[in-house]
Amino acid sequence: MPQDNINDLNPYLHGLYRPVDREIAADRLDVVGEIPRDLHGGYFRNGPNPAAPPTGMHHWFDGDGMIHGIWFENGEARYANRYVRTEDLNANGASPLGGIFEPSTDAPGRKVHYRDTANTDLVFHNGKLLALWYISGQPVAVDATTLETIRTETFGGALPGNMSAHSKVDPETGELVFFDYALYEPKMWTGAISADGELTHFQEVDLPGPRLPHDMGLTENYVILHDLPVIFSEQAIRNRLWQIHVADQPTRFGVVPRKGGAPKWFEFPTCYVYHVINAWEEGDEVVMTACKMVPNGFDPDARYGPYAAMADVLALRAQPFRWRMNMKTGQGCEEQIDDALSEFPVVNCDLTGRKTQYSYHVVFDDCIEQRFSGLLKYDLETGARRRHDFPNGVFGSEPAFAPRVGATEEDDGYLVTFTADLSGNSEAHVIDARNVDRPALARVKLPQRTPAGFHGVWAQGI
């Protein structure tokens, strides 16, 4: 097939994933239902949106980062979307770094090997949004009231390397606790940025070999690093991200004191984990809950031609598990919470690193493409779940939990998510977190389509 037409077969450039070409802002959005007046803040979701039509092979993760945001106050809502102005986007096509299907390269003065899009995750720290990239890139600071890019954030030049997506903010201290990893060396790093933006801790952790972790756990006193059995073949050493296999070796979680010290490693049966639900401490035990990957049951789909393998890898399927790690005895145990399939879990971020009873997950449509047909609310203690289904042909985003103004209970608040349908319409849905199986309280009509994307965050009072 000619290169010009190869992306006609790429499912992640069409339909729900088709990029938008406008950056807009709109106030006083139309609403079906009623926005609660005790909902005050902003919901922001990141995702890939190529600024120029891709040429050659294009991975979904290559798209330039675009943040869609909706702000609520006094029963009204406003919307905006903006590109994350990374160094590579600002290069206007002249970046020396290529996409994921191209061999990785080194560029003078750059700390990344692939085009750094900052399109994966968002955290709210020190009054700003930080846009993060999952292959571990340079964080980008974004104004949480306008979505305008402020700068590539080096914390006054103190950031030693990169910062991976799924770094986390401690709600009690305001610290941003992060991790970084090397693509070509058996090393990982963890560190902390204070509430006012100062690097306060940084340490290196040795691994048996180079790894590709995706997330980390955070408790009041520990970071939980993931040494997952994803091993890269020798022949793929310079194009390793997409020629991988799961080795027949244990999964290891390394519990590292947040203020510094050697990790204590715990071994568990082989598995891969994309997303942590939450982690906390119970006596001598460190507890981590996460979504453990299971086979998706799909065969590569010939409709996608050279993109069949990408589509298969992106068809995530996982189940919620709990791991207990005893810091005194060195013993660990793994417990399954439920057998339903779900992913992209979120909790009330005011309790990050502390024990939570509830989590909220997306439900995948029965389709090889990554689209979310509903939400699950879990009771992590009992495994009980309640389900919210989007209307037929409507698909959601990773939600964020928004505490009700004045809330005193963990689940006293709302879930906010963007939705899109197959005909090109988008809304923001506000759902009662205590009654997730009921219809949305409010459906806010958005002025343009929000393509399917990755992770979101809530910022209270913005």
C-alpha positions in Angstrom: 0.0 0.0 0.0 1.3 3.5 -0.8 2.6 5.4 2.2 0.1 8.2 1.5 -2.8 5.8 2.1 -1.4 3.8 5.0 -3.3 5.8 7.6 -6.6 5.1 6.0 -6.3 1.8 7.9 -5.3 3.4 11.2 -8.4 3.1 13.5 -6.9 5.7 15.9 -7.1 8.5 13.3 -10.8 8.1 12.5 -14.2 8.0 14.1 -14.0 8.7 17.9 -10.3 9.3 17.5 -10.3 11.8 14.6 -8.3 14.9 15.6 -10.0 18.3 15.9 -8.4 21.3 14.2 -9.6 24.2 16.3 -8.7 25.6 19.7 -11.7 27.4 21.0 -13.3 28.7 24.3 -17.0 29.0 25.1 -19.0 30.2 28.0 -22.5 29.6 29.3 -22.9 26.1 27.8 -26.3 24.6 27.2 -27.3 21.9 29.7 -29.7 19.1 29.8 -30.7 18.6 33.4 -29.1 20.8 36.1 -25.5 21.4 37.1 -25.2 21.1 40.9 -24.4 24.4 42.5 -22.0 22.7 45.0 -19.8 21.6 42.0 -17.0 24.1 41.7 -13.8 23.5 39.9 -12.4 22.2 36.6 -12.2 18.8 34.9 -9.3 18.4 32.5 -8.5 15.6 30.1 -5.4 15.0 28.1 -5.0 13.1 24.8 -3.3 12.8 21.4 -4.4 15.2 18.6 -1.9 15.4 15.7 -1.4 19.0 14.8 -0.6 18.0 11.2 -1.8 15.0 9.2 0.6 12.1 9.9 2.7 10.7 7.1 4.1 7.2 7.3 3.2 4.8 10.2 1.5 6.6 13.0 1.0 5.3 16.6 -1.9 6.7 18.6 0.6 7.8 21.3 2.4 10.0 18.7 -0.3 12.6 18.6 0.4 16.1 20.0 -1.0 16.6 23.4 -4.3 18.5 23.6 -6.1 19.3 26.9 -9.9 19.7 26.9 -11.2 21.5 30.0 -14.6 22.3 31.5 -15.0 24.6 34.5 -18.1 24.6 36.8 -19.3 27.4 39.0 -22.7 28.6 40.3 -24.6 26.0 38.1 -22.9 27.2 34.9 -20.1 25.7 32.7 -17.5 26.9 30.3 -15.2 25.0 28.0 -11.8 25.4 26.3 -9.2 23.2 24.5 -5.6 23.9 23.9 -2.5 22.1 22.5 0.3 21.4 25.0 3.1 23.5 23.5 5.9 21.1 23.8 9.4 21.6 22.4 8.6 19.2 19.6 5.3 20.9 18.7 6.9 24.3 18.7 9.5 22.9 16.2 6.8 23.1 13.5 7.8 19.8 12.0 11.6 20.3 12.4 12.0 18.1 15.5 14.9 15.6 15.1 12.9 13.1 17.1 10.5 10.6 15.4 7.4 8.7 16.5 7.1 5.3 18.1 7.2 3.2 14.9 10.5 4.8 14.0 13.9 3.8 15.6 14.6 5.9 18.6 17.3 8.5 18.3 19.4 10.9 20.4 19.3 14.6 19.8 21.8 17.1 21.2 20.4 18.7 24.3 17.3 16.5 24.5 16.6 14.0 27.3 14.2 11.9 25.3 14.6 9.4 22.5 11.2 9.7 20.9 9.0 12.7 20.0 7.8 14.0 23.4 4.1 14.9 23.2 3.1 15.4 26.8 -0.2 13.8 25.8 -0.8 11.2 28.5 -1.5 12.4 32.0 -2.3 15.5 34.0 -1.6 16.4 37.6 -2.5 19.5 39.5 0.5 20.8 41.5 1.5 24.2 42.9 -1.5 25.9 41.3 -0.7 24.6 37.8 -1.5 21.6 35.6 1.5 19.5 34.6 1.1 17.6 31.3 3.1 14.4 31.4 4.2 11.7 28.8 4.2 8.0 29.5 7.5 7.1 27.9 8.9 9.5 30.5 9.4 13.0 29.1 9.7 16.6 30.2 6.7 17.9 32.1 4.9 21.0 30.7 3.3 23.5 33.0 -0.1 24.7 31.9 -2.4 27.5 33.3 -5.4 25.8 34.9 -7.7 28.7 34.1 -6.9 29.1 30.4 -5.0 26.0 29.4 -2.3 28.1 27.9 1.2 26.6 28.1 3.4 28.3 30.6 6.8 26.5 30.0 8.6 23.2 29.9 8.9 22.7 33.7 12.4 22.0 35.0 11.7 23.3 38.5 14.4 26.0 38.2 16.7 23.6 36.4 16.7 21.1 39.3 14.9 18.3 37.5 17.7 15.8 36.9 16.1 13.9 34.0 12.5 13.2 33.0 9.2 12.7 34.7 6.9 9.9 33.8 3.1 10.0 33.6 1.3 8.8 36.7 3.5 10.7 39.0 1.4 11.7 42.0 0.6 14.6 44.3 0.3 13.9 48.0 -2.9 15.8 49.2 -1.6 16.3 52.7 1.9 17.7 51.9 1.3 19.1 48.4 4.4 17.2 47.3 4.7 15.9 43.7 6.3 12.4 43.9 7.6 11.2 40.6 9.5 8.4 38.9 11.6 8.2 35.8 13.2 5.3 34.0 15.9 4.6 31.4 15.1 3.1 28.1 18.6 1.6 27.5 19.9 1.1 31.1 18.8 -1.0 34.0 17.9 2.0 36.1 14.9 3.8 37.6 14.7 7.0 39.6 12.3 8.5 42.1 12.1 11.9 43.6 9.9 14.6 45.1 9.1 18.2 44.4 7.8 20.3 47.3 4.4 22.1 47.3 6.2 25.3 46.2 8.2 23.7 43.4 11.6 22.8 45.0 13.3 19.5 44.3 13.7 17.9 47.8 14.6 14.3 47.0 16.1 12.2 44.2 17.5 8.7 44.1 18.5 6.0 41.7 17.3 2.5 41.9 19.1 -0.4 40.1 17.1 -3.0 38.2 18.0 -6.4 36.7 17.5 -4.9 33.2 15.8 -2.1 31.3 12.1 -2.1 31.9 9.0 -0.3 30.7 6.9 0.6 33.8 3.7 2.6 33.5 2.6 3.6 37.0 3.7 3.7 40.6 2.1 3.5 44.0 2.2 6.2 46.7 1.6 5.9 50.4 2.2 8.3 53.3 5.7 7.1 53.7 6.6 5.0 50.7 6.8 4.9 46.9 6.0 1.6 45.2 8.1 1.1 42.0 7.2 -1.5 39.5 9.7 -4.0 38.1 7.4 -5.7 35.6 8.5 -8.7 33.4 8.5 -6.8 30.1 11.8 -7.7 28.5 13.1 -6.2 25.2 14.7 -8.5 22.6 18.4 -7.9 21.8 17.7 -7.4 18.0 15.2 -4.6 18.9 17.6 -2.7 21.3 17.3 0.5 19.2 13.6 0.1 18.5 12.5 -1.7 21.6 9.2 -0.2 22.7 7.1 -2.2 20.3 9.1 -5.5 20.0 8.6 -6.8 23.5 7.4 -9.9 25.3 6.5 -10.8 28.8 9.2 -12.9 30.3 8.7 -15.9 32.5 9.9 -14.2 35.6 8.2 -12.7 38.7 6.6 -9.3 38.9 8.4 -7.3 41.6 7.2 -4.3 43.5 9.9 -2.2 45.2 8.7 -0.3 48.3 11.0 2.7 48.7 11.0 5.2 51.7 9.9 8.5 50.3 12.7 10.4 52.1 15.4 8.0 50.8 16.6 4.5 51.4 17.0 1.1 49.8 13.9 -0.5 48.2 12.4 -3.6 49.8 11.4 -5.9 46.9 8.4 -8.2 46.9 7.9 -10.9 44.3 4.5 -11.9 42.9 3.3 -14.1 39.9 4.1 -12.8 36.5 1.7 -10.0 35.3 1.6 -6.6 33.8 0.0 -3.6 35.5 -0.8 -0.4 33.7 -2.8 1.6 36.3 -2.7 1.7 40.1 -6.0 2.4 41.9 -4.5 3.6 45.1 -2.0 2.5 47.9 -1.8 3.0 51.6 -0.4 1.6 54.9 -2.1 -0.7 57.4 0.1 -1.4 60.4 3.2 -3.2 59.1 1.7 -3.7 55.6 1.9 -1.6 52.5 -1.2 -2.2 50.4 -1.6 -1.5 46.7 -4.7 -1.9 44.6 -4.4 -1.9 40.8 -5.8 -3.3 37.6 -4.0 -6.5 36.6 -3.9 -7.2 32.9 -5.5 -10.3 31.5 -5.6 -11.5 27.8 -8.1 -9.5 25.8 -9.3 -12.5 23.8 -9.0 -10.7 20.4 -7.1 -11.9 17.4 -5.3 -9.3 15.3 -7.8 -7.7 13.0 -6.9 -7.8 9.3 -9.0 -4.8 8.6 -6.3 -2.7 10.2 -3.5 -4.0 8.0 -0.1 -3.0 9.5 -1.9 -1.5 12.5 -3.5 -4.8 13.6 -0.8 -5.4 16.2 -1.2 -1.9 17.6 -4.9 -2.3 17.9 -4.5 -5.6 19.7 -2.1 -4.1 22.3 -4.4 -1.1 22.9 -7.4 -3.4 23.6 -6.7 -3.3 27.3 -8.5 -5.7 29.6 -7.8 -6.0 33.3 -9.3 -6.9 36.7 -8.9 -5.2 40.1 -6.4 -6.8 42.5 -4.9 -6.1 45.9 -1.3 -6.7 46.9 -0.2 -6.7 50.6 3.5 -6.3 51.4 4.6 -6.8 55.0 7.6 -4.6 55.7 8.6 -6.5 58.8 8.4 -10.1 57.6 9.1 -9.5 53.9 6.1 -11.6 53.0 3.5 -10.6 50.3 0.2 -11.8 49.1 -2.0 -11.1 46.1 -5.8 -11.0 46.3 -8.3 -10.6 43.5 -11.0 -8.0 44.3 -13.4 -8.9 41.5 -13.5 -10.7 38.1 -15.2 -8.0 36.1 -13.1 -6.3 33.4 -12.3 -2.6 33.9 -9.4 -0.2 33.7 -8.4 3.6 34.0 -9.3 3.6 37.7 -9.6 6.8 39.7 -10.3 7.7 43.4 -11.1 10.7 45.4 -7.6 12.4 45.0 -8.0 14.0 48.4 -7.2 10.5 49.7 -4.3 9.6 47.4 -1.9 7.5 49.5 -4.4 6.9 52.2 -6.9 4.1 52.6 -9.9 4.5 50.2 -13.1 2.4 50.1 -14.2 3.4 46.7 -12.8 3.6 43.2 -14.3 4.4 39.8 -13.3 2.6 36.6 -14.2 2.6 32.9 -15.8 -0.3 31.2 -14.6 -1.2 27.8 -17.0 -1.8 24.9 -16.9 -5.3 23.5 -14.7 -4.0 20.6 -11.0 -4.2 19.8 -10.8 -0.4 19.7 -10.3 1.4 23.0 -13.7 2.9 23.8 -15.5 3.2 27.1 -19.2 2.2 27.2 -19.7 2.7 30.9 -18.3 3.2 34.4 -18.0 1.0 37.5 -18.0 2.1 41.1 -16.2 -0.4 43.3 -16.3 -1.0 47.1 -12.7 -2.1 47.4 -13.3 -3.8 50.7 -16.1 -6.1 49.6 -15.7 -6.1 45.8 -19.2 -5.0 45.3 -19.8 -2.9 42.2 -22.4 -0.6 40.7 -22.5 0.3 37.0 -23.3 3.4 35.0 -24.0 2.8 31.3 -23.6 5.6 28.7 -26.5 5.8 26.2 -26.2 3.5 23.1 -23.5 4.7 20.8 -22.0 7.1 23.3 -18.6 6.6 24.8 -16.9 8.2 27.8 -13.5 9.3 29.0 -11.6 8.5 32.2 -13.7 10.3 34.8 -12.5 12.4 37.7 -14.0 12.5 41.1 -15.1 16.0 42.1 -15.9 16.5 45.8 -19.0 18.3 46.6 -18.3 21.7 48.2 -18.4 21.0 51.9 -18.2 17.2 51.6 -17.1 15.2 54.6 -17.5 11.7 53.2 -15.2 9.9 50.7 -17.8 9.4 48.0 -19.8 12.7 48.6 -19.4 14.3 45.2 -19.6 13.8 41.5 -18.0 12.0 38.6 -17.3 14.2 35.6 -16.4 12.8 32.2 -16.4 13.8 28.6 -18.4 11.8 26.1 -18.6 11.5 22.3 -20.9 9.7 20.0 -20.2 8.2 16.6 -21.9 11.1 14.8 -19.5 13.7 16.2 -21.4 15.2 19.2 -19.8 15.6 22.6 -21.0 16.4 26.1 -19.7 16.5 29.6 -21.6 14.4 32.0 -22.0 15.1 35.7 -22.9 11.9 37.7 -23.8 11.5 41.3 -20.9 9.4 42.7 -23.2 7.9 45.4 -25.7 6.8 42.8 -23.7 6.0 39.8 -26.3 3.6 38.4 -28.7 6.5 37.8 -28.7 8.8 34.8 -26.4 11.8 34.7 -27.6 14.8 36.7 -26.4 17.1 34.0 -25.3 16.7 30.3 -23.4 19.8 29.2 -23.4 20.3 25.4 -19.9 21.0 24.2 -19.2 23.3 21.3 -17.1 20.8 19.5 -16.2 17.1 19.5 -13.7 15.8 22.1 -11.7 12.9 20.5 -11.2 9.9 22.7 -8.1 10.4 24.8 -6.2 9.3 27.9 -6.2 10.6 31.5 -8.0 13.3 33.4 -7.8 15.2 36.6 -10.1 17.4 38.8 -8.9 20.7 40.3 -11.2 22.0 43.1 -12.2 25.6 43.1 -10.5 26.6 39.9 
